[in-house]
Amino acid sequence: MTYEKLFTPLKLGNLELPHRIVMAPLTRSRSAQPGDVPQKMNVDYYGQRSSAAIIISEATQISPQGKGYAFTPGIHSNAQISGWKKITEEVHRKGSKIFLQLWHVGRISHSSLQKGGTLPVAPSAIAPAGQAFTYEGMLEFETPRALDLEDIPDIVNQFSQAAKNAKTAGFDGVEIHAANGYLLDQFLKDGTNKRDDRYGGSIENRIRLTLEVTKAVTDVWGGQQVGIRISPTGTFNSMSETAPTPLFESLVEALNEYKLAYLHVVENFGDSSDDSFNFVSLREKFNGSYMANGGYTGQLAEESLKENKSDLIAFGVPFISNPDLPKRLLDNAELAQADQSTFYGGNEKGYTDYPTLAEQSLVSA
C-alpha cells in the first residue's frame, strides 16, 4: 500500500522525528546478573532497531522496590546507568532517539525479588491472580503491603531520582509507566485502590499520585521530554475500573498542566474489558501528541493517522522479529514472525539474530 501519513515528519516536544513509527517498550528480561545491568547484547538489540523514529526502552525498575520480574534492567545503580549509557550512545550513533520507561510494578512482584525479602507494595492489600517471574521460577503472587500515607513521598522521590539517572545515562526523555496493572495504574483504578485517604475513593484522589509523579519527573526533564503511558480498558494483571471514561478523561485533562510531549495509550492488549471506550475523547482532551498502541498493522496505522485519531503509532512485537520494521513497512515487505518462546530471558537467540531485509538479500543472493 501507499503511505501518505506514516512516513511524514513530526515535531514531538523538542524533537524532530522523520516519521511516525515508534518502537514500543518491550520487556525481554536479558540484563546481566548480578545487578540487573544492561549489557553488550542489549546495546546490539537497540542499535539494530534504531530506524524507529523514537525508541521507548523496555520497562525499567526505578528502584529495588520497583522490581517485579527476574532479569529486567534497572536505572538505580551506577552500573545500570553506565550500561544504559552505552545503549543511548549506540542509538544516537545510528541516528535515532530513545526514551527510558520508568517502572514501579507495585504488587506485581514477589518477596523473593524484594530487598530483604519484604512484601511488594500496593495501594491496598489485594493480591493479584497469577504468578510472579522469579529467579526460582514462577511463584504465586502474594498479598502486598498497603502503602502507608507516609510512604507516598518516597514513591514520588523514586521516580524523581530515576528521571535524574536517565538524564545522566544520556536518554532523550522518559516515559512514565502508568499502565498495564503496575503501581500507578493500581492507584488509578478502583478494583485495586480501596484506600480511604487522600489517595483513594474519588477520581481526584485516585489520580493524585500519578499527577505528583508527573510533576516530579517534569521538574527534572521539562514536559517536552516526558510522555506517559496509560491503559484505560486494560484488565491485564487483574485490573478493573467501574467507570474508566470519567477517570481517564479527568486524568488526561489534569495532565495538560505539565505540557507533556505525548500520551501513549494502550488501546488493545488482548484483554480490553470495555470495547465501547472512546479513545478519541482522550485525544481531543490532550494537548500534546497522541501515541496509539495495540495490534496495529501498517494499514491500520495509516488509517488512524489519516483519520486524525493519532499522531504516532507504537509497534511492539513486530519490532522483535523485524529490526528494520520501518523499511519493511515502506517497501510493503513481508514481516518476519517472532518466536514467542524466546520473548523473555535467554541469550542472543530470538533477540539479536533476526535479520534485516538487506541481510536476508545477501543470504539469498
C-alpha positions as CSV (number, residue, x, y, z in Angstrom):
1,M,0.0,0.0,0.0
2,T,1.0,3.6,-0.3
3,Y,1.6,5.5,2.9
4,E,0.7,9.2,2.9
5,K,0.9,9.9,6.7
6,L,3.0,7.2,8.4
7,F,6.2,8.4,6.8
8,T,5.7,12.1,7.3
9,P,7.8,14.0,9.8
10,L,6.5,15.2,13.2
11,K,7.7,17.6,15.8
12,L,7.4,15.7,19.2
13,G,8.1,18.1,22.1
14,N,11.5,19.5,21.2
15,L,12.4,16.6,18.9
16,E,12.1,16.4,15.1
17,L,11.1,12.9,14.1
18,P,11.5,11.6,10.5
19,H,8.3,9.5,10.6
20,R,5.6,8.3,12.9
21,I,6.7,4.7,13.8
22,V,7.7,4.2,17.4
23,M,9.2,1.2,19.0
24,A,7.0,0.3,22.0
25,P,8.5,-0.7,25.3
26,L,9.1,-4.5,25.3
27,T,10.2,-6.5,28.4
28,R,12.8,-9.0,27.3
29,S,14.5,-9.9,30.6
30,R,18.1,-10.0,29.4
31,S,20.0,-7.8,31.8
32,A,23.4,-9.0,33.2
33,Q,23.5,-10.5,36.7
34,P,24.1,-9.8,39.4
35,G,22.7,-6.2,39.5
36,D,20.2,-6.1,36.6
37,V,22.7,-4.2,34.4
38,P,22.2,-3.6,30.7
39,Q,24.9,-5.4,28.7
40,K,26.5,-5.8,25.3
41,M,23.7,-7.8,23.7
42,N,21.2,-5.1,24.8
43,V,23.4,-2.5,23.1
44,D,23.3,-4.5,19.9
45,Y,19.5,-5.1,20.2
46,Y,18.6,-1.4,20.5
47,G,21.1,-0.4,17.9
48,Q,19.6,-2.8,15.4
49,R,16.2,-1.1,15.9
50,S,17.3,2.4,15.6
51,S,15.4,3.1,12.4
52,A,12.4,3.7,14.7
53,A,11.6,7.4,14.8
54,I,11.9,7.0,18.6
55,I,12.6,4.0,20.8
56,I,10.9,3.7,24.1
57,S,13.0,1.4,26.3
58,E,11.8,-1.7,27.9
59,A,10.2,-1.1,31.3
60,T,13.0,-0.2,33.7
61,Q,13.0,-0.5,37.5
62,I,13.2,2.9,39.2
63,S,14.3,1.3,42.4
64,P,14.9,-2.1,44.0
65,Q,11.4,-1.9,45.4
66,G,10.0,-1.3,41.9
67,K,11.3,-4.7,40.6
68,G,8.8,-7.3,39.7
69,Y,10.4,-9.7,37.1
70,A,13.7,-11.5,37.1
71,F,16.4,-10.3,34.7
72,T,14.8,-6.9,34.0
73,P,17.1,-3.8,34.0
74,G,17.2,-1.0,36.5
75,I,18.2,2.6,36.5
76,H,19.0,2.9,40.2
77,S,22.7,2.0,40.4
78,N,25.9,3.4,38.9
79,A,26.5,0.2,37.0
80,Q,23.0,0.3,35.5
81,I,23.4,3.9,34.5
82,S,26.7,3.1,32.8
83,G,25.1,0.2,31.0
84,W,22.3,2.3,29.7
85,K,24.7,5.0,28.6
86,K,26.3,2.6,26.1
87,I,22.8,1.9,24.7
88,T,21.9,5.6,24.3
89,E,25.2,6.3,22.6
90,E,24.7,3.5,20.1
91,V,21.1,4.6,19.4
92,H,22.3,8.2,18.8
93,R,25.1,7.0,16.6
94,K,22.6,5.2,14.5
95,G,20.5,8.4,14.2
96,S,17.5,7.7,16.4
97,K,16.1,8.9,19.8
98,I,15.4,6.9,22.9
99,F,13.2,7.5,26.0
100,L,13.5,5.4,29.2
101,Q,10.3,3.9,30.5
102,L,10.1,4.5,34.3
103,W,8.6,1.5,36.0
104,H,7.4,0.6,39.5
105,V,5.5,-2.7,39.5
106,G,3.7,-2.3,42.8
107,R,2.0,-5.6,43.7
108,I,3.2,-7.4,40.6
109,S,6.3,-8.7,42.3
110,H,7.3,-11.3,44.9
111,S,9.1,-11.1,48.2
112,S,12.0,-13.1,46.7
113,L,12.6,-10.2,44.3
114,Q,12.5,-7.6,47.0
115,K,15.3,-6.2,49.1
116,G,15.4,-8.1,52.5
117,G,12.5,-10.4,51.3
118,T,9.9,-7.8,52.2
119,L,6.4,-7.9,50.7
120,P,5.7,-5.9,47.5
121,V,3.8,-2.7,48.0
122,A,0.4,-1.5,46.6
123,P,-2.3,1.0,47.3
124,S,-4.3,-1.7,49.0
125,A,-3.6,-5.2,50.4
126,I,-5.2,-7.1,47.5
127,A,-3.3,-9.9,45.8
128,P,-3.5,-10.3,42.0
129,A,-4.2,-13.6,40.4
130,G,-1.4,-15.4,38.7
131,Q,2.3,-15.9,39.3
132,A,5.5,-13.8,39.5
133,F,8.5,-14.5,37.3
134,T,11.3,-15.0,39.8
135,Y,14.8,-16.4,39.8
136,E,13.3,-19.6,41.4
137,G,10.8,-19.9,38.6
138,M,7.1,-19.0,38.6
139,L,5.7,-18.4,42.1
140,E,2.2,-17.4,43.2
141,F,1.7,-13.7,43.8
142,E,1.5,-12.7,47.5
143,T,-0.8,-10.3,49.2
144,P,1.1,-7.0,49.1
145,R,1.6,-4.5,51.9
146,A,-0.7,-1.4,51.6
147,L,1.5,1.7,51.4
148,D,1.1,4.0,54.4
149,L,0.5,7.7,53.8
150,E,4.0,8.5,54.9
151,D,5.4,6.1,52.3
152,I,4.0,8.0,49.3
153,P,6.6,10.8,49.2
154,D,9.3,8.1,48.8
155,I,7.5,6.6,45.8
156,V,7.5,10.1,44.2
157,N,11.2,10.5,45.1
158,Q,12.0,7.1,43.5
159,F,10.5,8.4,40.2
160,S,12.3,11.7,40.5
161,Q,15.7,10.1,41.1
162,A,15.2,7.6,38.3
163,A,14.4,10.5,36.0
164,K,17.7,12.2,37.0
165,N,19.6,8.9,36.4
166,A,18.1,8.6,33.0
167,K,19.4,12.1,32.1
168,T,22.8,11.0,33.3
169,A,22.6,7.9,31.1
170,G,22.0,10.1,28.0
171,F,18.4,9.5,27.2
172,D,16.4,12.0,25.2
173,G,13.5,11.8,27.6
174,V,11.4,9.5,29.8
175,E,8.1,7.8,29.8
176,I,6.1,7.4,33.0
177,H,4.6,3.9,33.1
178,A,1.0,4.3,34.4
179,A,-0.5,1.3,32.5
180,N,-0.9,-2.5,32.5
181,G,-1.6,-3.0,36.1
182,Y,1.6,-1.6,37.7
183,L,1.8,0.7,40.6
184,L,0.4,3.9,39.2
185,D,-2.4,2.0,37.4
186,Q,-3.1,0.3,40.7
187,F,-3.7,3.7,42.3
188,L,-5.8,4.9,39.4
189,K,-8.3,2.0,39.2
190,D,-11.0,1.2,41.8
191,G,-10.5,-2.5,41.5
192,T,-7.1,-2.2,43.2
193,N,-7.4,1.0,45.1
194,K,-9.7,0.7,48.2
195,R,-8.0,3.5,50.2
196,D,-10.0,5.9,52.3
197,D,-7.3,8.7,52.5
198,R,-6.4,11.4,50.0
199,Y,-5.1,8.8,47.5
200,G,-8.3,6.8,47.3
201,G,-12.1,7.0,46.8
202,S,-12.8,9.9,44.4
203,I,-11.3,10.3,41.0
204,E,-9.5,13.4,42.2
205,N,-7.8,11.3,44.9
206,R,-7.0,8.3,42.7
207,I,-5.3,10.4,40.1
208,R,-3.3,12.3,42.7
209,L,-0.2,10.1,42.8
210,T,0.1,9.9,39.1
211,L,0.0,13.7,38.9
212,E,2.5,14.1,41.7
213,V,4.9,11.7,39.9
214,T,4.4,13.6,36.7
215,K,5.2,16.9,38.4
216,A,8.4,15.4,39.9
217,V,9.5,13.9,36.6
218,T,8.8,17.1,34.6
219,D,10.6,19.1,37.2
220,V,13.7,17.1,36.1
221,W,13.1,17.0,32.4
222,G,10.6,19.6,31.5
223,G,7.3,18.5,30.0
224,Q,8.5,18.4,26.4
225,Q,10.8,15.5,27.1
226,V,8.3,13.4,29.1
227,G,5.5,11.1,28.0
228,I,3.1,8.9,29.9
229,R,1.6,5.5,29.2
230,I,-2.0,4.6,30.2
231,S,-4.3,1.6,29.6
232,P,-7.9,2.7,30.3
233,T,-9.6,-0.6,29.4
234,G,-6.8,-3.0,30.3
235,T,-7.5,-5.9,32.6
236,F,-4.0,-7.4,32.5
237,N,-2.6,-8.1,36.0
238,S,-6.1,-8.5,37.5
239,M,-7.1,-4.8,36.9
240,S,-10.7,-3.4,36.8
241,E,-12.3,0.0,36.8
242,T,-16.0,0.7,37.3
243,A,-16.1,3.9,35.2
244,P,-13.0,4.2,33.0
245,T,-14.3,7.1,30.9
246,P,-14.6,9.8,33.6
247,L,-11.5,8.6,35.3
248,F,-9.2,8.8,32.3
249,E,-10.8,11.9,30.9
250,S,-10.1,13.6,34.2
251,L,-6.6,12.3,34.3
252,V,-5.8,13.5,30.8
253,E,-7.2,16.9,31.4
254,A,-5.2,17.3,34.6
255,L,-2.0,16.1,32.8
256,N,-2.2,19.1,30.4
257,E,-0.8,21.3,33.1
258,Y,2.5,19.6,32.7
259,K,2.7,20.2,28.9
260,L,3.8,16.6,28.1
261,A,5.3,15.6,24.8
262,Y,2.9,12.7,24.3
263,L,0.2,10.5,25.7
264,H,0.8,6.8,25.0
265,V,-2.4,4.9,25.1
266,V,-2.7,1.1,25.1
267,E,-6.0,0.8,23.2
268,N,-5.9,-3.0,22.9
269,F,-3.8,-5.5,24.7
270,G,-5.9,-8.6,24.0
271,D,-7.5,-8.0,27.4
272,S,-9.7,-5.0,27.0
273,S,-12.8,-5.1,29.2
274,D,-14.7,-2.2,27.5
275,D,-14.9,-2.2,23.7
276,S,-17.1,0.9,23.9
277,F,-14.4,3.2,25.4
278,N,-14.0,6.3,23.3
279,F,-10.2,6.7,22.8
280,V,-10.8,9.7,20.5
281,S,-12.1,11.6,23.6
282,L,-8.7,11.3,25.2
283,R,-7.0,12.6,22.0
284,E,-9.4,15.6,21.9
285,K,-8.7,16.4,25.6
286,F,-4.9,16.0,25.5
287,N,-2.9,19.0,24.3
288,G,0.2,17.1,23.2
289,S,0.8,14.3,20.7
290,Y,-1.3,11.1,20.9
291,M,0.5,7.8,20.5
292,A,-1.7,4.8,19.8
293,N,-0.7,1.3,20.7
294,G,-2.2,-2.1,20.4
295,G,-2.2,-4.6,17.5
296,Y,-1.5,-2.0,14.7
297,T,-0.5,-3.1,11.3
298,G,0.9,-0.7,8.7
299,Q,-2.5,-0.3,7.1
300,L,-4.3,0.3,10.5
301,A,-1.6,2.8,11.5
302,E,-2.0,4.7,8.2
303,E,-5.8,4.8,8.7
304,S,-5.5,6.0,12.2
305,L,-3.2,8.8,11.2
306,K,-5.3,9.8,8.2
307,E,-8.5,9.9,10.3
308,N,-6.7,12.1,12.8
309,K,-7.1,9.6,15.6
310,S,-3.4,9.6,16.4
311,D,-0.1,11.3,15.8
312,L,2.2,8.4,16.3
313,I,1.9,4.6,16.3
314,A,3.8,2.4,18.7
315,F,4.6,-1.1,17.4
316,G,5.7,-3.8,19.8
317,V,6.0,-7.4,18.8
318,P,6.7,-6.6,15.1
319,F,9.9,-4.8,16.2
320,I,11.1,-8.0,17.9
321,S,11.4,-10.0,14.7
322,N,11.8,-7.1,12.3
323,P,14.6,-4.9,13.4
324,D,14.2,-2.8,10.3
325,L,10.4,-2.5,10.6
326,P,10.0,1.0,9.1
327,K,11.8,-0.1,5.9
328,R,9.7,-3.3,5.7
329,L,6.5,-1.3,6.0
330,L,7.6,1.3,3.5
331,D,8.6,-1.5,1.0
332,N,5.4,-3.5,1.7
333,A,7.7,-6.4,2.5
334,E,6.6,-9.5,4.3
335,L,7.1,-9.3,8.1
336,A,9.0,-12.0,9.9
337,Q,7.1,-13.7,12.7
338,A,8.5,-13.6,16.2
339,D,9.4,-16.8,18.2
340,Q,7.3,-16.4,21.4
341,S,9.4,-19.0,23.2
342,T,12.4,-16.6,23.2
343,F,10.5,-13.4,24.3
344,Y,11.6,-13.5,28.0
345,G,15.1,-14.3,29.2
346,G,17.8,-16.2,27.4
347,N,20.7,-15.1,25.1
348,E,21.0,-13.7,21.6
349,K,18.7,-16.3,20.1
350,G,15.4,-14.7,19.3
351,Y,16.9,-11.3,20.4
352,T,19.6,-10.0,18.1
353,D,19.6,-12.8,15.4
354,Y,16.6,-11.6,13.4
355,P,17.9,-10.5,10.0
356,T,17.1,-7.2,8.2
357,L,15.8,-7.2,4.7
358,A,19.3,-6.3,3.4
359,E,20.9,-9.2,5.4
360,Q,18.2,-11.6,4.0
361,S,19.0,-10.5,0.5
362,L,22.7,-11.2,1.0
363,V,22.0,-14.7,2.2
364,S,19.7,-15.5,-0.7
365,A,22.0,-13.8,-3.3
